Amino acid sequence: VVAFPGELVMAGALPVLAQDLSLLHALGIKVVIVHGSRPQVEEQLALRNVEARFHHGLRITDAAAMECAKEAAGELRLDIEAAFSQGLPNTPMAHAAIRIISGNFVTARPMGVIDGIDLEFTGITRKIAYETIHPILSAGGLVLLSPLGFSPTGEAFNLTMEDVALSAAIALHADKLIFITETPLMRDAGETEIRELSSHQAEAVLQSRCLPPDSAFYLSHAIKACNNGVPRAHIVPFSTDGSALLELFTHDGVGT
């Protein structure tokens, strides 16, 4: 499961990532992609003059913000599909068709009221339709999940990309959960690069509060994945070109 934030698309790094993931796919690796949409939602809110509201770092998604989230997710999905439609240019596989499939694979529920604040259409993942996703992967497709989920009553909810990726990795019994992040390589309190951690060491780093909030958020989801049966989680900054491949196929990698 490879998850990346909307910032990666904003930074123009999507075509390179699409080629990297197409290469993994060509090697016979089954890939599920999860995209974020934070900056794109902000952009839509600004266009409509709607103020973004947060509670403890979580977006309060009212009806207007939900429309923005849908619009951002729709636009990103098309951009991602377009990026994968070019196959692997300048390689023998230039015209290999890569099919990317998305759908209502995420069931969600509302987060509800936290500290007396109703988070409205902000939700959390309840279930991933792994029984539908596995056959798609086995048939050679890539699966794309957006940070939106649906309730059995047909309501849409705004989710975090990290939550969807974590839930997908656990439900699909993924070998790896890879976050391609806008954050730099993590460093501990002594400013040493963190290259490798056990989940216990990672808990200690979180407790020490030396990480910026965004990095800590990624790390907490990586820990949850490992504690729930995912063998490995990677947090890889996208600032390095080809970071996904470098992380997977070089001894030291470029992430944590």
FENFENFEN-V293185 format. One record per residue. N is the residue number from 1. RES is the residue in one small letter. PSI is psi in degrees with one decimal (999 if undefined). OMEGA is omega in whole degrees, 0 to 359 (999 if undefined). Layout:
# FENFENFEN-V293185
n=N res=RES psi=PSI omega=OMEGA
n=N res=RES psi=PSI omega=OMEGA
This chain:
# FENFENFEN-V293185
n=1 res=v psi=120.9 omega=181
n=2 res=v psi=120.4 omega=182
n=3 res=a psi=139.7 omega=178
n=4 res=f psi=150.5 omega=183
n=5 res=p psi=165.0 omega=176
n=6 res=g psi=-25.8 omega=180
n=7 res=e psi=-33.2 omega=180
n=8 res=l psi=-39.7 omega=180
n=9 res=v psi=-43.1 omega=178
n=10 res=m psi=-36.3 omega=184
n=11 res=a psi=0.1 omega=178
n=12 res=g psi=18.6 omega=184
n=13 res=a psi=3.7 omega=184
n=14 res=l psi=-44.2 omega=182
n=15 res=p psi=-40.2 omega=181
n=16 res=v psi=-43.1 omega=180
n=17 res=l psi=-40.3 omega=180
n=18 res=a psi=-39.9 omega=178
n=19 res=q psi=-41.1 omega=179
n=20 res=d psi=-45.1 omega=182
n=21 res=l psi=-31.7 omega=175
n=22 res=s psi=-36.5 omega=179
n=23 res=l psi=-43.6 omega=176
n=24 res=l psi=-43.0 omega=180
n=25 res=h psi=-40.9 omega=180
n=26 res=a psi=-25.8 omega=179
n=27 res=l psi=2.3 omega=178
n=28 res=g psi=11.8 omega=178
n=29 res=i psi=132.6 omega=179
n=30 res=k psi=126.5 omega=187
n=31 res=v psi=130.2 omega=170
n=32 res=v psi=131.2 omega=184
n=33 res=i psi=136.3 omega=176
n=34 res=v psi=127.2 omega=179
n=35 res=h psi=150.0 omega=173
n=36 res=g psi=175.3 omega=182
n=37 res=s psi=20.7 omega=186
n=38 res=r psi=-56.6 omega=183
n=39 res=p psi=-31.0 omega=180
n=40 res=q psi=-35.9 omega=177
n=41 res=v psi=-42.4 omega=178
n=42 res=e psi=-42.4 omega=181
n=43 res=e psi=-46.2 omega=180
n=44 res=q psi=-40.7 omega=179
n=45 res=l psi=-43.3 omega=181
n=46 res=a psi=-41.5 omega=179
n=47 res=l psi=-32.5 omega=183
n=48 res=r psi=6.7 omega=182
n=49 res=n psi=38.8 omega=177
n=50 res=v psi=132.7 omega=182
n=51 res=e psi=133.6 omega=177
n=52 res=a psi=133.9 omega=179
n=53 res=r psi=137.7 omega=182
n=54 res=f psi=153.5 omega=173
n=55 res=h psi=113.8 omega=184
n=56 res=h psi=43.6 omega=176
n=57 res=g psi=-4.6 omega=178
n=58 res=l psi=135.9 omega=180
n=59 res=r psi=132.9 omega=171
n=60 res=i psi=112.4 omega=187
n=61 res=t psi=98.0 omega=174
n=62 res=d psi=-175.9 omega=185
n=63 res=a psi=-40.7 omega=182
n=64 res=a psi=-42.2 omega=180
n=65 res=a psi=-33.1 omega=179
n=66 res=m psi=-41.4 omega=177
n=67 res=e psi=-41.6 omega=179
n=68 res=c psi=-39.7 omega=181
n=69 res=a psi=-39.9 omega=180
n=70 res=k psi=-44.4 omega=182
n=71 res=e psi=-44.2 omega=180
n=72 res=a psi=-43.8 omega=182
n=73 res=a psi=-39.9 omega=180
n=74 res=g psi=-43.6 omega=181
n=75 res=e psi=-43.1 omega=180
n=76 res=l psi=-40.3 omega=180
n=77 res=r psi=-43.5 omega=179
n=78 res=l psi=-40.1 omega=178
n=79 res=d psi=-40.9 omega=181
n=80 res=i psi=-43.5 omega=178
n=81 res=e psi=-41.1 omega=180
n=82 res=a psi=-42.7 omega=182
n=83 res=a psi=-35.2 omega=181
n=84 res=f psi=-11.3 omega=183
n=85 res=s psi=-10.2 omega=181
n=86 res=q psi=5.9 omega=179
n=87 res=g psi=-137.4 omega=179
n=88 res=l psi=85.7 omega=183
n=89 res=p psi=154.3 omega=179
n=90 res=n psi=25.3 omega=175
n=91 res=t psi=167.7 omega=176
n=92 res=p psi=-15.1 omega=182
n=93 res=m psi=26.2 omega=187
n=94 res=a psi=-35.3 omega=185
n=95 res=h psi=18.5 omega=178
n=96 res=a psi=126.5 omega=181
n=97 res=a psi=125.6 omega=176
n=98 res=i psi=118.4 omega=183
n=99 res=r psi=128.6 omega=181
n=100 res=i psi=126.0 omega=190
n=101 res=i psi=131.0 omega=173
n=102 res=s psi=163.1 omega=182
n=103 res=g psi=-167.3 omega=181
n=104 res=n psi=65.7 omega=184
n=105 res=f psi=-7.3 omega=185
n=106 res=v psi=117.2 omega=174
n=107 res=t psi=134.1 omega=185
n=108 res=a psi=164.9 omega=173
n=109 res=r psi=158.1 omega=180
n=110 res=p psi=148.6 omega=176
n=111 res=m psi=-28.1 omega=175
n=112 res=g psi=-146.7 omega=186
n=113 res=v psi=124.2 omega=178
n=114 res=i psi=125.8 omega=183
n=115 res=d psi=39.6 omega=178
n=116 res=g psi=1.7 omega=179
n=117 res=i psi=123.7 omega=177
n=118 res=d psi=119.6 omega=182
n=119 res=l psi=3.3 omega=174
n=120 res=e psi=-112.6 omega=185
n=121 res=f psi=17.6 omega=172
n=122 res=t psi=129.2 omega=186
n=123 res=g psi=-179.7 omega=171
n=124 res=i psi=154.1 omega=182
n=125 res=t psi=133.8 omega=177
n=126 res=r psi=-37.6 omega=184
n=127 res=k psi=143.8 omega=174
n=128 res=i psi=133.1 omega=184
n=129 res=a psi=68.2 omega=184
n=130 res=y psi=-30.2 omega=182
n=131 res=e psi=-20.1 omega=175
n=132 res=t psi=-34.7 omega=185
n=133 res=i psi=-42.6 omega=183
n=134 res=h psi=-48.0 omega=179
n=135 res=p psi=-34.7 omega=179
n=136 res=i psi=-44.3 omega=180
n=137 res=l psi=-41.1 omega=181
n=138 res=s psi=-28.0 omega=180
n=139 res=a psi=3.7 omega=175
n=140 res=g psi=14.0 omega=177
n=141 res=g psi=160.9 omega=169
n=142 res=l psi=146.5 omega=179
n=143 res=v psi=134.1 omega=180
n=144 res=l psi=125.4 omega=177
n=145 res=l psi=133.8 omega=176
n=146 res=s psi=161.8 omega=180
n=147 res=p psi=44.9 omega=177
n=148 res=l psi=145.4 omega=177
n=149 res=g psi=166.5 omega=185
n=150 res=f psi=142.8 omega=178
n=151 res=s psi=161.0 omega=178
n=152 res=p psi=-17.1 omega=178
n=153 res=t psi=5.9 omega=174
n=154 res=g psi=12.3 omega=176
n=155 res=e psi=147.3 omega=176
n=156 res=a psi=144.0 omega=178
n=157 res=f psi=147.2 omega=179
n=158 res=n psi=123.1 omega=184
n=159 res=l psi=168.9 omega=171
n=160 res=t psi=146.0 omega=178
n=161 res=m psi=-38.2 omega=183
n=162 res=e psi=-40.6 omega=181
n=163 res=d psi=-43.9 omega=180
n=164 res=v psi=-43.5 omega=182
n=165 res=a psi=-44.0 omega=179
n=166 res=l psi=-48.5 omega=182
n=167 res=s psi=-39.0 omega=180
n=168 res=a psi=-44.1 omega=182
n=169 res=a psi=-41.1 omega=180
n=170 res=i psi=-48.1 omega=185
n=171 res=a psi=-34.7 omega=184
n=172 res=l psi=1.2 omega=185
n=173 res=h psi=49.0 omega=182
n=174 res=a psi=149.9 omega=174
n=175 res=d psi=-31.0 omega=182
n=176 res=k psi=145.9 omega=168
n=177 res=l psi=120.7 omega=183
n=178 res=i psi=119.0 omega=173
n=179 res=f psi=120.5 omega=174
n=180 res=i psi=111.4 omega=196
n=181 res=t psi=159.1 omega=174
n=182 res=e psi=-9.5 omega=183
n=183 res=t psi=150.2 omega=178
n=184 res=p psi=171.1 omega=178
n=185 res=l psi=134.4 omega=184
n=186 res=m psi=144.2 omega=177
n=187 res=r psi=147.5 omega=179
n=188 res=d psi=-175.1 omega=184
n=189 res=a psi=-28.8 omega=179
n=190 res=g psi=14.2 omega=178
n=191 res=e psi=16.0 omega=177
n=192 res=t psi=137.5 omega=179
n=193 res=e psi=135.6 omega=177
n=194 res=i psi=109.0 omega=183
n=195 res=r psi=-33.3 omega=185
n=196 res=e psi=141.1 omega=182
n=197 res=l psi=147.5 omega=165
n=198 res=s psi=166.9 omega=181
n=199 res=s psi=-30.9 omega=178
n=200 res=h psi=-43.3 omega=179
n=201 res=q psi=-37.8 omega=181
n=202 res=a psi=-39.7 omega=177
n=203 res=e psi=-42.8 omega=181
n=204 res=a psi=-40.1 omega=179
n=205 res=v psi=-41.9 omega=178
n=206 res=l psi=-46.1 omega=182
n=207 res=q psi=-31.7 omega=183
n=208 res=s psi=-11.7 omega=177
n=209 res=r psi=32.4 omega=180
n=210 res=c psi=-7.0 omega=184
n=211 res=l psi=146.7 omega=171
n=212 res=p psi=154.6 omega=185
n=213 res=p psi=-41.7 omega=183
n=214 res=d psi=-43.5 omega=179
n=215 res=s psi=-40.8 omega=180
n=216 res=a psi=-37.7 omega=180
n=217 res=f psi=-45.3 omega=177
n=218 res=y psi=-45.6 omega=184
n=219 res=l psi=-40.4 omega=181
n=220 res=s psi=-35.2 omega=178
n=221 res=h psi=-35.1 omega=177
n=222 res=a psi=-41.6 omega=179
n=223 res=i psi=-46.0 omega=180
n=224 res=k psi=-40.6 omega=180
n=225 res=a psi=-47.2 omega=182
n=226 res=c psi=-35.3 omega=179
n=227 res=n psi=-14.0 omega=181
n=228 res=n psi=25.9 omega=169
n=229 res=g psi=-0.9 omega=175
n=230 res=v psi=120.5 omega=187
n=231 res=p psi=-40.1 omega=183
n=232 res=r psi=142.2 omega=173
n=233 res=a psi=139.5 omega=182
n=234 res=h psi=140.9 omega=174
n=235 res=i psi=110.6 omega=192
n=236 res=v psi=119.0 omega=179
n=237 res=p psi=137.7 omega=181
n=238 res=f psi=-0.2 omega=183
n=239 res=s psi=-22.1 omega=176
n=240 res=t psi=128.7 omega=177
n=241 res=d psi=135.5 omega=178
n=242 res=g psi=25.1 omega=187
n=243 res=s psi=-34.5 omega=182
n=244 res=a psi=-45.3 omega=181
n=245 res=l psi=-40.8 omega=180
n=246 res=l psi=-38.6 omega=180
n=247 res=e psi=-40.5 omega=186
n=248 res=l psi=-32.8 omega=191
n=249 res=f psi=8.1 omega=173
n=250 res=t psi=154.4 omega=187
n=251 res=h psi=-46.5 omega=184
n=252 res=d psi=-21.7 omega=182
n=253 res=g psi=-174.6 omega=181
n=254 res=v psi=7.5 omega=183
n=255 res=g psi=-159.1 omega=181
n=256 res=t psi=999 omega=999
